[in-house]
């Protein structure tokens, strides 16, 4: 995806995250070190960029969306830290580096995740965030994220994921699980951007449809890469799904059909953007680039 605005935001995102979670000279500074290790450890930054882009697309000021974009990445990062723990996926690698618990230990990693989850809401509901977005819009955006991250969304999806280990899960079960574990947060990002811009229901609903299709395509591509890529290429542990005896889109559909599903969902995502007109080209490019990503 070659988009100068997108690339600019990607670079600025690193600065914004660094500023949102500064190093703290306090007795418990070790937890900040562990939090920053994972938060600033790279990544595609797709979720925060969706917040910024949908805010811009709906006529809002992207600057007002920055605290919310940072908050989303904090939530996403906390979920990755906890996901990698021995009691969950027991993964040694993340973003090309040792997982948080491999560097800091399990207890510190657990607390770093907790710290990031809480810091997300502190960031969204700070004086700066409320001043930039307005209290009503900020509250609406924070509410969207809270529901998506909790037991009805991401946490619920992880529960379903753990329950499916060693079981033969159906395609329907897999879609239910992924719509919560991966999809809910991606949908929240798009709708938070709309909320901060004060968008109408039609645009909010279209943003949700785009993000839901994008999220599912993203997950299926993840399953494909888990069997076709290497740890070096992917920057994280591969083959974990097979090892944990998990049903995946690849094990249920086969590689070819899984790839066809990615293409169909990518088209569905792009079709949902019609209400935004040509302004949505960047988001169409994003959908295309994620569908053929190699990591």
TAGI-V325804 format. One record per residue. N is the residue number from 1. PSI is psi in whole degrees, 0 to 359 (none if undefined). Layout:
n=N psi=PSI
n=N psi=PSI
This chain:
n=1 psi=117
n=2 psi=94
n=3 psi=119
n=4 psi=321
n=5 psi=316
n=6 psi=315
n=7 psi=323
n=8 psi=313
n=9 psi=322
n=10 psi=317
n=11 psi=316
n=12 psi=329
n=13 psi=320
n=14 psi=320
n=15 psi=318
n=16 psi=318
n=17 psi=320
n=18 psi=319
n=19 psi=325
n=20 psi=334
n=21 psi=74
n=22 psi=161
n=23 psi=134
n=24 psi=128
n=25 psi=75
n=26 psi=163
n=27 psi=328
n=28 psi=30
n=29 psi=341
n=30 psi=327
n=31 psi=326
n=32 psi=323
n=33 psi=316
n=34 psi=322
n=35 psi=315
n=36 psi=328
n=37 psi=313
n=38 psi=321
n=39 psi=321
n=40 psi=18
n=41 psi=30
n=42 psi=200
n=43 psi=165
n=44 psi=340
n=45 psi=31
n=46 psi=316
n=47 psi=309
n=48 psi=327
n=49 psi=328
n=50 psi=321
n=51 psi=310
n=52 psi=316
n=53 psi=320
n=54 psi=328
n=55 psi=313
n=56 psi=316
n=57 psi=329
n=58 psi=13
n=59 psi=12
n=60 psi=176
n=61 psi=114
n=62 psi=331
n=63 psi=326
n=64 psi=339
n=65 psi=351
n=66 psi=312
n=67 psi=328
n=68 psi=325
n=69 psi=318
n=70 psi=319
n=71 psi=318
n=72 psi=317
n=73 psi=329
n=74 psi=316
n=75 psi=314
n=76 psi=316
n=77 psi=318
n=78 psi=321
n=79 psi=326
n=80 psi=318
n=81 psi=311
n=82 psi=323
n=83 psi=323
n=84 psi=348
n=85 psi=152
n=86 psi=328
n=87 psi=351
n=88 psi=258
n=89 psi=347
n=90 psi=56
n=91 psi=138
n=92 psi=338
n=93 psi=144
n=94 psi=126
n=95 psi=39
n=96 psi=8
n=97 psi=165
n=98 psi=141
n=99 psi=159
n=100 psi=314
n=101 psi=338
n=102 psi=333
n=103 psi=316
n=104 psi=351
n=105 psi=159
n=106 psi=314
n=107 psi=316
n=108 psi=322
n=109 psi=318
n=110 psi=314
n=111 psi=326
n=112 psi=319
n=113 psi=314
n=114 psi=318
n=115 psi=319
n=116 psi=320
n=117 psi=315
n=118 psi=321
n=119 psi=330
n=120 psi=315
n=121 psi=328
n=122 psi=320
n=123 psi=317
n=124 psi=331
n=125 psi=20
n=126 psi=165
n=127 psi=318
n=128 psi=313
n=129 psi=317
n=130 psi=323
n=131 psi=317
n=132 psi=317
n=133 psi=338
n=134 psi=141
n=135 psi=318
n=136 psi=314
n=137 psi=322
n=138 psi=316
n=139 psi=320
n=140 psi=315
n=141 psi=317
n=142 psi=323
n=143 psi=320
n=144 psi=315
n=145 psi=319
n=146 psi=314
n=147 psi=318
n=148 psi=330
n=149 psi=344
n=150 psi=205
n=151 psi=339
n=152 psi=345
n=153 psi=246
n=154 psi=314
n=155 psi=317
n=156 psi=321
n=157 psi=322
n=158 psi=324
n=159 psi=314
n=160 psi=324
n=161 psi=312
n=162 psi=322
n=163 psi=335
n=164 psi=351
n=165 psi=131
n=166 psi=1
n=167 psi=159
n=168 psi=98
n=169 psi=148
n=170 psi=165
n=171 psi=321
n=172 psi=318
n=173 psi=317
n=174 psi=317
n=175 psi=321
n=176 psi=314
n=177 psi=311
n=178 psi=331
n=179 psi=336
n=180 psi=308
n=181 psi=317
n=182 psi=313
n=183 psi=320
n=184 psi=317
n=185 psi=323
n=186 psi=318
n=187 psi=317
n=188 psi=319
n=189 psi=311
n=190 psi=315
n=191 psi=332
n=192 psi=317
n=193 psi=317
n=194 psi=317
n=195 psi=318
n=196 psi=330
n=197 psi=352
n=198 psi=36
n=199 psi=157
n=200 psi=173
n=201 psi=325
n=202 psi=315
n=203 psi=322
n=204 psi=317
n=205 psi=318
n=206 psi=319
n=207 psi=320
n=208 psi=318
n=209 psi=318
n=210 psi=310
n=211 psi=324
n=212 psi=316
n=213 psi=319
n=214 psi=316
n=215 psi=318
n=216 psi=319
n=217 psi=319
n=218 psi=316
n=219 psi=318
n=220 psi=320
n=221 psi=324
n=222 psi=315
n=223 psi=321
n=224 psi=313
n=225 psi=331
n=226 psi=335
n=227 psi=346
n=228 psi=350
n=229 psi=176
n=230 psi=163
n=231 psi=324
n=232 psi=316
n=233 psi=319
n=234 psi=335
n=235 psi=11
n=236 psi=169
n=237 psi=133
n=238 psi=164
n=239 psi=6
n=240 psi=327
n=241 psi=317
n=242 psi=315
n=243 psi=318
n=244 psi=9
n=245 psi=48
n=246 psi=139
n=247 psi=139
n=248 psi=172
n=249 psi=327
n=250 psi=316
n=251 psi=332
n=252 psi=323
n=253 psi=336
n=254 psi=159
n=255 psi=313
n=256 psi=313
n=257 psi=325
n=258 psi=317
n=259 psi=322
n=260 psi=322
n=261 psi=319
n=262 psi=315
n=263 psi=317
n=264 psi=318
n=265 psi=326
n=266 psi=318
n=267 psi=320
n=268 psi=319
n=269 psi=314
n=270 psi=323
n=271 psi=327
n=272 psi=342
n=273 psi=0
n=274 psi=323
n=275 psi=337
n=276 psi=350
n=277 psi=205
n=278 psi=341
n=279 psi=340
n=280 psi=11
n=281 psi=320
n=282 psi=319
n=283 psi=329
n=284 psi=317
n=285 psi=320
n=286 psi=313
n=287 psi=316
n=288 psi=318
n=289 psi=325
n=290 psi=329
n=291 psi=334
n=292 psi=21
n=293 psi=153
n=294 psi=1
n=295 psi=none
